[in-house]
């Protein structure tokens, strides 16, 4: 009995992933708001009613794509921040992680770039929530470092948000540039991060802030 349940669960997960993959392929050059669930189920080869065993609607499918794309980045970014400290290595590895993920999942990041300000409210909210979590995580790590002494929580969140915004802008730039322009995008991204890092070092210097 347990074996049968396990097989059914595995098949259910497989179908769910197939729906996500099909939707992502269909969204290569269009927005989520124009996607119909029948298109997705037709691409997978299942009945339209099967869609509702996995998602309430296409907006819920979009939220799942957001989680699939950005969820995996949390652990990687946190590990880089925690392991390397405030160093040149951190800067280099942060940009390298973004570039590697965009190269491995261009469709996912193109979806995020398009839907971040798109017309499907739950998806916009899911993206904003994920990016806010990134900012919180980065702020927590930066605040625990010696260089974070004396910083207010509000300022740490602002700094974390700068790093996250930089990540999003870099991912979008990499998508636009393509493989031929990747080296230049990476070069500029590293210089921008270095500028933020230098500004951080002098944020508490005087009353100008």
SULHUFEN-V641843 format. One line per field, one symbol per residue. burial: # if it has 9 or more other ideal C-beta (glycine too) atoms within 8 Angstrom, else .. Layout:
BEGIN
burial: ???
END
This chain:
BEGIN
burial: ...........#..##.###.######...##..#.#.###.##.#...##..##..#############.###.###.##..#.....##########.###..###########.#.#.###.###.##.###########.#..#..#...###.######.###.######.#...##..##.###.###.##..#..#......
END
